[in-house]
Amino acid sequence: MIQDLWNTVSKYPKFVIGVVLGVILNAFAPLVPMFKRPLSAIALVGILVGSFAFVSFTLKAMLGLN
């Protein structure tokens, strides 16, 4: 009985990894064709770097980090 419980619980990490990986792949799949053209690739990379910087600076300000 306890073996069945641990067998079931051990399946959850694989499920979570699969769900997260599926969400990431489906989120970035429409962006892949944009990397084929240099101008749109530069714009896309700029948007991604800008978004990361915005989130980073916002979290630092909210948490009071130096």
C-alpha positions in Angstrom: 0.0 0.0 0.0 2.7 2.5 0.9 4.7 1.3 -2.2 1.7 2.3 -4.4 1.7 5.7 -2.8 5.4 6.4 -3.5 5.0 5.0 -7.0 2.2 7.5 -7.6 4.0 10.4 -6.0 7.2 9.7 -8.0 5.3 10.3 -11.2 4.4 13.9 -10.4 7.9 15.4 -11.1 7.9 13.9 -14.6 4.4 15.3 -15.2 5.3 18.8 -14.0 8.4 18.8 -16.2 6.4 17.7 -19.2 3.7 20.4 -18.6 6.3 23.2 -18.2 8.3 22.0 -21.2 5.1 21.8 -23.3 4.1 25.4 -22.3 7.5 26.8 -23.1 7.6 25.0 -26.5 4.1 26.2 -27.4 4.9 29.7 -26.3 8.0 30.0 -28.4 7.0 28.0 -31.5 5.3 31.0 -33.2 8.5 33.1 -32.7 10.9 30.6 -34.4 10.1 31.9 -38.0 10.9 35.4 -36.9 14.5 34.4 -36.3 14.9 33.6 -40.0 14.9 37.2 -41.0 17.8 39.3 -39.5 15.7 42.5 -38.9 12.9 40.7 -37.0 15.5 38.6 -35.1 17.3 41.7 -33.9 14.0 43.2 -32.9 12.8 40.1 -31.1 16.1 39.7 -29.2 15.9 43.4 -28.2 12.3 42.9 -26.9 13.3 39.8 -24.9 16.4 41.5 -23.4 14.3 44.6 -22.6 11.6 42.5 -21.0 14.1 40.7 -18.9 15.7 44.0 -17.8 12.3 45.5 -17.0 11.3 42.5 -14.8 14.8 42.4 -13.1 14.8 46.1 -12.3 11.2 46.0 -11.1 11.8 43.1 -8.8 15.0 44.7 -7.4 13.0 47.9 -6.7 10.1 46.0 -5.1 12.4 43.9 -2.9 14.8 46.8 -2.0 17.9 45.0 -3.3 21.0 46.9 -4.2 
